[in-house]
Amino acid sequence: MKRFWTVADAEPTADGWAVVLDGRPVRTPKRAALVLPSAALAQAIAAEWAAVEDEIRPGAMPLTGIANAAVDIVAADPHGFAASLAAYGESDLTCYRADGPQPLVARQVAAWEPPLKAVEARHGLVFRRTAGVMHVPQPAETVSRLHGMLTGLTPWKLAPLQPLVTLSGSVVLGLSVLEGLLEAEAAFQAAHLDDLWQAEQWGTDELAEADRTGRWQQFEAAARFLALLD
């Protein structure tokens, strides 16, 4: 789609904040009204639209994409969406430690154990840790509590939580960012600890580096979306 507007701005509405293009409100791909919960988020999304030069490129508008998902996808089935995220807790990255070498194991413990313990303490959860990659079932009560807690989040928090969880392979790291227990960069580095370790041992791979950069851009955008809700 070509740019068809001159001015993109944010305006207050009865229900929140709207992004308007030459005074006309932006709608989601499913034609729902895009009403944002905070002025800061609406202004940031308006800035994405203002930055469009000629053609709309969705990849350059990550906040808009997350907001569209919150309205069109998450709000339509919040329980199902929460369940899909809670499922990551059944095989959370932070619970699967290497069985060697010891320096790698120590690095994993240092990066993963503090957020894991913090999430356990905050939500009354107990996660089983293991060495190796063989699946270890988590306690049924942990899975149930995790699902219940995620179901209680609004679509505006569930939508950005999704890339935090899926890109890290960890609902623990995703929640750590959501709840301010970890900065986004620290959580991302923790999620890619094994890759970074391999790069230290064998050298960097350009394709892997490019992929990690793209993943970080998505991860950072999701964390920024959450910060703009306040």
C-alpha positions in Angstrom: 0.0 0.0 0.0 1.3 3.4 -0.9 1.3 6.3 1.5 -1.9 8.2 1.1 -1.8 10.6 4.1 0.1 13.8 5.0 -0.1 13.9 8.8 -0.2 11.0 11.3 -1.2 11.9 14.9 -2.7 10.6 18.1 -6.0 11.8 19.5 -8.0 11.1 22.7 -11.2 9.2 22.3 -14.0 8.2 24.8 -12.3 4.8 25.2 -8.6 5.6 25.0 -6.3 7.0 22.2 -6.6 6.7 18.5 -4.0 7.0 15.7 -5.4 9.2 13.0 -4.2 9.8 9.4 -5.2 13.3 8.2 -7.9 13.1 10.9 -9.3 9.7 10.0 -8.7 6.8 12.5 -6.5 3.9 11.7 -8.3 0.5 11.7 -6.8 -3.0 12.1 -6.6 -5.5 9.2 -10.0 -6.8 10.3 -11.4 -3.3 10.2 -11.8 -2.9 14.0 -11.2 0.4 15.6 -7.5 0.7 16.8 -8.0 2.3 20.2 -4.9 2.3 22.3 -4.8 2.2 26.1 -2.2 4.9 26.6 -1.2 8.2 25.0 2.5 7.2 24.9 1.7 4.0 22.9 -0.6 5.9 20.5 2.0 8.5 19.9 4.7 5.9 19.2 2.5 4.1 16.7 1.6 7.4 15.1 5.3 8.0 14.7 5.7 4.7 12.8 3.0 5.9 10.4 4.6 9.3 10.1 7.9 7.7 9.2 6.5 5.8 6.2 8.2 7.3 3.1 6.5 5.8 0.1 5.1 2.3 0.7 3.9 0.7 4.0 6.3 -2.0 5.1 4.8 -3.9 8.1 8.3 -5.0 9.2 9.2 -1.4 9.9 6.1 -0.9 12.0 6.4 -3.5 14.8 4.3 -1.6 17.4 1.5 -1.3 14.9 1.7 -5.0 14.3 1.5 -5.9 18.0 -1.4 -3.5 18.5 -3.3 -5.1 15.6 -2.7 -8.5 17.0 -4.0 -7.4 20.4 -7.3 -6.3 18.9 -7.8 -8.8 16.0 -6.3 -12.0 17.5 -5.8 -11.9 21.3 -9.0 -10.1 22.3 -11.0 -12.7 20.2 -9.7 -15.6 22.2 -7.6 -14.5 25.3 -7.9 -17.9 27.0 -6.6 -19.8 24.0 -3.8 -17.3 23.5 -2.8 -17.5 27.1 -2.8 -21.3 26.9 -0.4 -21.3 23.9 2.0 -19.2 25.9 1.6 -21.2 29.1 2.6 -24.3 27.2 6.1 -22.9 26.9 6.4 -23.4 30.6 6.2 -27.1 30.2 9.6 -27.2 28.5 11.0 -23.8 29.5 14.6 -23.0 28.3 15.7 -22.0 31.7 15.0 -25.4 33.2 17.2 -27.4 30.7 20.9 -27.0 31.6 23.9 -28.5 29.8 25.6 -31.4 31.3 29.0 -29.9 30.4 31.4 -28.3 30.0 31.4 -26.7 33.5 32.0 -23.1 32.4 28.9 -23.3 30.2 26.9 -24.8 33.0 28.0 -22.1 35.4 27.1 -19.4 32.9 23.6 -20.9 32.5 23.0 -21.1 36.2 24.2 -17.5 36.6 21.9 -16.2 33.9 18.8 -18.4 34.3 18.5 -19.3 38.0 17.9 -15.7 39.3 14.9 -15.0 37.0 13.6 -18.5 37.4 13.6 -18.2 41.2 12.1 -14.7 41.1 9.2 -15.9 39.0 8.7 -18.9 41.2 8.6 -16.8 44.3 6.3 -14.1 42.9 3.7 -16.5 41.5 4.0 -19.5 43.9 5.4 -21.8 41.2 7.8 -24.7 41.3 9.8 -25.6 38.2 11.8 -28.8 37.8 15.4 -28.3 36.5 17.3 -31.0 34.6 20.6 -31.6 32.8 20.3 -32.5 29.2 17.6 -32.3 26.6 15.2 -35.1 27.6 11.8 -33.7 28.5 11.0 -33.5 32.2 7.3 -32.9 33.0 6.6 -29.9 35.1 4.2 -30.2 38.1 0.6 -30.1 37.1 0.0 -27.3 39.7 2.7 -25.2 38.1 1.2 -25.5 34.7 -2.3 -24.8 36.0 -1.2 -21.7 37.9 0.8 -20.4 35.0 -2.2 -20.7 32.7 -4.4 -19.0 35.2 -2.0 -16.1 35.7 -1.5 -15.5 32.0 -5.3 -15.7 31.4 -5.6 -12.8 33.8 -3.5 -10.5 31.6 -5.1 -8.0 29.2 -4.7 -8.5 25.4 -2.5 -5.4 25.5 0.0 -7.4 27.6 -0.5 -10.8 26.1 0.2 -9.6 22.6 3.7 -8.3 23.2 4.4 -11.2 25.7 4.0 -13.6 22.8 7.2 -12.6 20.9 9.1 -12.3 24.2 8.2 -15.9 25.0 8.5 -17.4 21.5 11.7 -15.7 20.6 13.3 -16.7 23.9 11.8 -20.2 24.2 11.0 -19.2 27.8 7.8 -18.0 29.5 10.1 -17.3 32.5 12.2 -14.8 30.6 9.1 -13.3 29.0 7.5 -12.8 32.3 10.7 -11.4 33.7 10.6 -8.6 31.1 6.9 -8.1 31.6 7.2 -7.7 35.3 10.4 -5.6 35.3 12.6 -8.4 36.8 15.0 -8.2 33.8 15.9 -5.6 31.2 15.0 -6.7 27.7 18.6 -6.9 26.6 19.6 -9.1 29.6 16.7 -11.4 28.9 17.6 -11.7 25.2 21.2 -12.4 26.0 20.1 -15.1 28.5 17.9 -16.7 25.9 20.8 -16.9 23.4 23.4 -17.9 25.9 24.1 -21.2 24.2 24.5 -19.6 20.8 26.8 -17.0 22.1 28.9 -19.7 23.9 29.2 -21.6 20.6 30.3 -18.4 18.8 33.0 -17.8 21.5 34.3 -21.3 20.9 34.1 -21.6 17.2 33.7 -18.1 15.8 30.8 -16.1 14.6 28.6 -17.0 11.6 27.3 -14.1 9.5 23.9 -15.7 8.8 23.4 -16.6 12.5 24.4 -13.0 13.5 22.0 -11.5 11.0 19.2 -13.8 12.3 19.9 -12.9 15.9 19.9 -9.2 15.0 16.4 -9.6 13.5 15.2 -11.5 16.5 16.5 -8.8 18.8 14.7 -6.1 16.9 11.4 -8.0 17.4 12.2 -8.7 21.0 13.1 -5.1 21.8 9.9 -3.8 20.1 7.8 -6.1 22.2 9.5 -4.9 25.4 9.1 -1.3 24.3 5.4 -1.8 23.6 5.0 -3.0 27.2 6.9 0.0 28.6 4.6 2.3 26.6 1.5 0.9 28.3 2.3 2.7 31.5 
